[in-house]
């Protein structure tokens, strides 16, 4: 195991690198190669992760790490979007993507077999889901913030034990950054909406006022836990030109967008 310290960038698909054309364009790569090169930046991002899965990924692979100096979490939207799912799939640690399929398979296994003597004959069938999706943004914000801040408390304990500095950055979302997308973004968004209507699925949480309310709630929670907070939507909005092509979809960046976000992280979180 290397003995020199490293830095960690934690999060979901934006950290993982969705939208880039190559590994060198990801956020951790741009930090290491250009904007905060004093230590290697390791990619601790995972596709479609919620904050529970982000924390578990670190816990499961902590034994492979050298000393850690910086832990920067860039996340937020997945917890908010998953908060709209019914309470019966939330459990103690929040819903996760494709959890409906998971619970449906579990329900199938719990059904009594047609023939007697099967290993599950005394197991009753799972109750049918009765709760509706939560479409109240205030409820979604409250649920997502509680879950995120709870996990940030665990992250802070780990960071202090490691002697690392912890920061949390709310990831940029195109509708939270600016009211009108760049021309290339608008064409991409329209084409993607023909395949999968992002607005129909997440329209209750992608409104700018929801993004601002969510950022305020997360900032208060971070302050309570002693975690540095950055709303990347605000700083990106102030840095980007109106016609600058940043997003490939409403969540993920172009190569140039990744570079810009990496630079803003380094500047506003005093990364070296």
C-alpha angles and dihedrals in degrees: 000000000000115000099206115098122256138195126232129218108198130190147084133291096325090059091040089060108253108167097030124116094217142007092258090066098057121111096254091047093050091048093050098042101037124358107036105012102155092098134020114265115219121206111237095168125127132193113261094351123164120208092271091057092045090056093045092051090058094044093050094051102032090105090066095055130097118217113315124219105174131028113187119181116200106186146098113125098081093056090049095048093045091050088076092068119101120279092243091069096042097077118172096310106039134266121291133208114279090014090133090063090047094052092044090056091047090051090052091053091051095055114107111257118250091237120059120244097045119143093251100044094119094045113103119223116265114263115257116256109260104172120097125224114277108245098169106106092206091058091046092050092049093049095044093046094049091051094045095047092046090056092043087059088058091045090052092053090051093046093051091049089052095043089240131141115239126210132174123206122188105229119242119256118193095234090047093051101050138355095233122041122225114268094259091047093051091054092048093047092051092049093047091049089060088061099035124004104227090178093052092048100041104015092120093062106032094069111116093239090055090052091052093048091048092050091051092050092048092047091054091049092049091050090053091052095042093246122143111242132205128180102211090190091067097045093043091050089053094047104042126084115235093249097038113127106231108143132058089190132354093283108030135062140230118240089266090048091053090052092049093048091048090052092049091050090052094047099045098038094042093239117171 
